Amino acid sequence: MACCGGGRGEGAAATESEAYLEGEAVREARELVAELCRHFYGQGWVTGTVGSITVKANDPALPLADQLIVMSPSGVQKERMVAEDMYVLSADGKVLSSPVSKPWPNKPPKCTDCAPLFMKAYLMRGAGAVIHSHGMETCIATMLDHGAKEFRMTHMEMIKGIKGHGYRDELVVPIIENTPYEYELTDSLAEAIAAYPKATAVLVRNHGIYVWGDSWINAKTQAECYHYLFDAAIKLYQLGIDWTTPEHGPINSAKRPRSVLSSSIPNGCPDSKSSKHCVVLDIEGTTTPISFVTDVMFPYARDNVRKHLTSTYSSDETKEDIKLLRIQVEEDLKNGIVGSVPIPPDDADKEEVINALVANVESMIKADRKITSLKQLQGHIWRTGFESKELQGVVFDDVPEALKHWHASGMKVYIYSSGSREAQRLLFGNTAYGDLRQYLCGFFDTTTGNKRETRSYFEISQSLGVDSPAQILFITDVFQEAVAAKSAGFEVIISIRPGNAPLPENHGFRTIKSFSEI
């Protein structure tokens, strides 16, 4: 009997010994899941038998990937859950132990329908626990902007409770569309996990949320923070306050809930000035000289990659960076990408692994590849440079004044760059003009999509919640990006700066040499 399929390896088979299955680790995990189910029932997350929880049976003698999995069943009253109700699965999802049937009116035991989705978090993120909540706030958060593919929030204290985030960071949670049956969500959940390497949760529209962490404590803590933040967004929405911007100013009319705010708006109509356009800016050749990126940023990352990997090799962040690089290099080797070399397994000598990583990264930088694995690692290396003051962000002289002007006029300004979101925040947060992030509402990178593909700009327009893509002005120096954005319905201007590549004749786009011309 298999809960969600998958082959069994020698590592998984080793964990299935009777001693482990009947041992203290599994017993404690069963009791823990039952306790959490009862607790979350009181929170309103798993009422009506919905929702589910799963944890790894912690055995210090085994790697996390080989530990057994305990899952709550489907269709059971969560507030009455006991340890004996739990399923125990192998590390690859095979049911090893099932609960005994109970007398009528109880239903026959059934492994949770969430199992295939839980396994994606275990296998793709190395999770130690996963929580699936149907909390009301998780459903409503996906309805605030029905076309959005992401939930975004910034400058809220509880964001610090989400792994890898701080108060000033932008929290981005992908949203996938609901389906009639839970298992039908498996592929879209996996795609979201792959597309958002920093995310520790995925929202399902009109349904709920999946949250994971490296332990049950981490997963529970993050789940509580997510629910708090969603609830805050809903309350801010009702008050007409924008939760997606640093200053939390008035929300624009496209998001404003008329039924709630009509009593405070003359004649029940929002101020026409509240419907504002958005500006999306490229970085290289648009806000920042290309020479700064090619002559300063890239060399710094290249020259410090070995030092960074050596000093942070055992950190969770670098382990995740290495994991993404492995996936990319495996694909590159299959495709015959020049400069790609195999990366030894994790249990190989540290220096051998680092040597291979450095060779691949240097080759990627030399080829100026716009890939998430490279950009994420570069962002982490640059962070060290900005923190030590070895690096300082550079922008053209006309940029700060334009950002201030747009901000003062109520225009929302976003960045879309091939550099990671973290790298973007570092650049604009550490300039000679001070911290310019106060004028920016959000950041998009290659996790949104390739900058030369129309689909990427469609995704951005969905995330920004505008009534029409034509309300978005995109400024870039790259002709192919301009074409893609225009095809998505954006207004487009091409930036002409020193060092930029020449444009084709009769390109058909408006051009500027300074933001002051806009």
Buried (B, 14 or more C-beta within 10 A) or exposed (E): EBBBEBEBEEBBBEBBEEEBBEBEBBBBBBBBBBBBBBBBBEEBBBBEBBBBBBBBBBBEEBEBBBBBBBBBBBEBBBBEBBBEBBBBBBBBBBBBBBBEEEEEEEEEBBBBBBBBBBBBBBBBBBBBBBBBBBBBBBBBBBEBBEEBBBBBBBBBEBBEBBBBBEEBBBBBBBBBEBEEEBEEBBEBBBBBBBBBBBBBBBBBBEBBBBBBBBBBEBBBBBBBBBBBBBBBBBEBBEBBBBBBBBEBEBBBBBBBBEEEBBEEBEEEEBEEEBBBBBBBBBBBBBBBBBBBBEEBBBEBBBEBBBEBBEEBBEEEBBEBBBBBBBBBBEEBBEEEBEEBBEBBEEEEEEEEBBBBBBBBBBBBBEEEBBBBBBBBBBBBBBBBBBEEEEBEBBBBEBBBEBBBBBBEEBBBBBBBBBBBBBBBBBBBBBBEBEEBBBBBBBBBBBBBBBBBBBEBBBBBBBBBBBEEBEBBBBBBBBBEBBBBBBBBBBBBBBBBBEEBEEBEEEEEBEEBEBBEEB
